[in-house]
Each structure stands twice: as C-alpha cells, then as structure tokens.
Amino acid sequence: MSKAFTPQEVIEKQSAIVTDWMIDYINRRLLAEWNGINAFIKREHVIEFLKNKGYDPKAFEENGGLKFEHVFAAAGWKVESDHSGWLFTVVKGK
C-alpha cells in the first residue's frame, strides 16, 4: 500500500533533483546581486545559464530542476519567486 509523503520527504526528494552546479550558480548570483538587504536573481539569467550548458530550460524546470527554494531556505534564506525571478532575503534569527 502506498503512503502519502511527509513534508520532509518531499523536501528531501526535491533536494535530490536540484543539481550541485545549479546550487553553485545560484550562490554565485547571490554574491553578484547581494545589496546588503536582499538579492534578486532574474529568471532570464538562469534560463540563459541553462541554455549555455546545453539544457532545455522548459524541460529542466518541468523536471523540478529549478525548485531550489527549499535548499536555500534550509540555509537561512527566505526565498520568494514569481515569473520574473527569485528574491532572497535573510531570515531573522538565522
């Protein structure tokens, strides 16, 4: 019999999908975009990065490769996203 995933199991399974090189790229963008308060990473920059690596951005996203918010949330970031990109701010107390 199947059982429903717990929230932690979902996070663990999604974390396994996000590649190390995507996390490295987001880390580099955070360094480049950090203004002392937050960092906004434009979706168009991530799409261009994927194309330069030879990936189809739409297929990459459909397979969960851009669901990296929880990885960075676990490291102390608040990550909000919309169609234009991701806004990273520091979570108070972390």
C-alpha positions, -999 to +999 in steps of 0.1 A: +000+000+000+013+035-008+015+062+017+015+099+014+048+117+016+055+138+047+066+174+040+101+164+050+101+136+024+090+160-003+118+184+006+144+155+006+132+142-028+132+177-043+167+184-029+180+153-047+167+167-080+185+201-077+220+197-091+251+208-074+260+230-103+227+248-101+233+255-064+268+267-072+253+290-099+227+304-075+254+310-049+275+330-075+244+350-084+237+357-047+272+371-044+268+392-076+233+405-067+235+410-029+229+446-020+232+443+018+195+437+022+184+412-004+193+397-038+171+394-068+180+367-093+164+372-126+148+342-142+162+353-176+197+349-162+190+314-150+174+305-184+205+318-202+228+299-180+208+266-187+209+273-224+247+278-223+250+245-205+230+228-233+198+223-214+162+229-225+151+253-198+114+243-200+122+206-196+147+214-168+120+233-150+093+207-156+116+181-140+120+201-109+155+214-115+145+250-106+128+241-073+158+252-053+139+275-028+138+249+000+175+242-004+183+278+003+155+281+029+173+254+049+204+275+048+186+305+063+172+324+033+136+335+027+130+329-010+100+343-028+095+337-065+074+349-093+075+347-131+105+372-132+128+356-107+137+349-071+140+373-042+164+362-014+163+379+019+179+368+052+156+351+077+158+369+111+175+349+137+195+326+114 
